[in-house]
Amino acid sequence: MFRGLNVLGIPGSLRKGSFNRLLIKNAFMMLPEGSNAIMYDISAIPLFNQDLEKDPPESVRDLKEKIRASDIVLISTPEYNHSYSRVLKNAIDWISRPYTENPFVSKVVAIFSASTGSVGGSRAQEHLRVVLNALGALVVPRPEVILVNTNKKFSSEGKFIDPVAIELMRQLLKEAVKLAIAVKEADKVLQKI
Ligand SMILES: Cc1cc2nc3c(=O)[nH]c(=O)nc-3n(C[C@H](O)[C@H](O)[C@H](O)COP(=O)(O)O)c2cc1C
């Protein structure tokens, strides 16, 4: 059994009762035994200002450090007006700078979305995937986990109760773990070359 996997969860919503944060929390419970999972709250990230990119605020340094230290990043985004949330875009813009210090390069990222609407954030995911690909992240290609009508998909205790989506999430996490192991092994080999 592969142990010691570091996983960072980034919800794209600041809302206290965020379904996207809840979805990541439930995903954490499906990770292999021994995984170390941390949820990140992007509410402390200020608006991006390129004047500060070489000396970013502490919250940005911390987030970049946590991404660097993780084997897998899980991002769950709401859909806002047919795209992913601006608070998430703002955080990603900070993370991506300066160009040579972007911790998303070769980082395994699994994305999913939860929305109260009938398309479940599929458009948001599409935009997010394009941006993460541009930053060099290894975005797990499939399956897509799109939680529609999300207000009906959790129990009163916050437990994920959609059997089809649960199975898709298991498959997505399995693919992410597989990719993360492959990256770790590749890094070991490259160190010897
Ligand atoms: C400004 C705004 C725009 C939204 N636009 C969309 C949309 O285009 N498509 C959609 O499916 N849901 C849309 N929604 C609904 C959100 O996806 C839904 O409220 C979701 O639960 C928010 O995520 P959270 O629970 O993690 O905060 C919108 C909500 C807000 C506040």
The ligand as a MOL file (V3000), in Angstrom:
LIG
                    3D

  0  0  0     0  0            999 V3000
M  V30 BEGIN CTAB
M  V30 COUNTS 31 33 0 0 0
M  V30 BEGIN ATOM
M  V30 1 C -22.9640 35.0350 -8.6090 0
M  V30 2 C -23.4830 33.6460 -8.8150 0
M  V30 3 C -23.5960 33.1420 -10.0850 0
M  V30 4 C -24.0230 31.8250 -10.3010 0
M  V30 5 N -24.0500 31.3270 -11.5650 0
M  V30 6 C -24.3030 30.0000 -11.7580 0
M  V30 7 C -24.1770 29.4270 -13.0560 0
M  V30 8 O -23.8510 30.0770 -14.0260 0
M  V30 9 N -24.4250 28.0930 -13.1910 0
M  V30 10 C -24.7770 27.3170 -12.1160 0
M  V30 11 O -24.9610 26.1120 -12.2930 0
M  V30 12 N -24.9110 27.8380 -10.8820 0
M  V30 13 C -24.6860 29.1530 -10.6770 0
M  V30 14 N -24.7590 29.6840 -9.4130 0
M  V30 15 C -25.1390 28.8120 -8.3020 0
M  V30 16 C -23.8920 28.3050 -7.5550 0
M  V30 17 O -23.1340 27.4410 -8.3530 0
M  V30 18 C -24.3430 27.6070 -6.2720 0
M  V30 19 O -24.8780 28.5980 -5.4260 0
M  V30 20 C -23.2410 26.8320 -5.5870 0
M  V30 21 O -23.8260 26.0870 -4.5540 0
M  V30 22 C -22.1850 27.7340 -4.9740 0
M  V30 23 O -21.1650 26.9450 -4.4490 0
M  V30 24 P -20.9150 26.7660 -2.8770 0
M  V30 25 O -22.0990 26.0120 -2.3210 0
M  V30 26 O -19.6570 25.9600 -2.7830 0
M  V30 27 O -20.7980 28.1230 -2.2690 0
M  V30 28 C -24.3940 31.0240 -9.1830 0
M  V30 29 C -24.3140 31.5720 -7.8900 0
M  V30 30 C -23.8640 32.8530 -7.7070 0
M  V30 31 C -23.7470 33.3870 -6.2980 0
M  V30 END ATOM
M  V30 BEGIN BOND
M  V30 1 1 1 2
M  V30 2 1 2 3
M  V30 3 2 2 30
M  V30 4 2 3 4
M  V30 5 1 4 5
M  V30 6 1 4 28
M  V30 7 2 5 6
M  V30 8 1 6 7
M  V30 9 1 6 13
M  V30 10 2 7 8
M  V30 11 1 7 9
M  V30 12 1 9 10
M  V30 13 2 10 11
M  V30 14 1 10 12
M  V30 15 2 12 13
M  V30 16 1 13 14
M  V30 17 1 14 15
M  V30 18 1 14 28
M  V30 19 1 15 16
M  V30 20 1 16 17
M  V30 21 1 16 18
M  V30 22 1 18 19
M  V30 23 1 18 20
M  V30 24 1 20 21
M  V30 25 1 20 22
M  V30 26 1 22 23
M  V30 27 1 23 24
M  V30 28 2 24 25
M  V30 29 1 24 26
M  V30 30 1 24 27
M  V30 31 2 28 29
M  V30 32 1 29 30
M  V30 33 1 30 31
M  V30 END BOND
M  V30 END CTAB
M  END
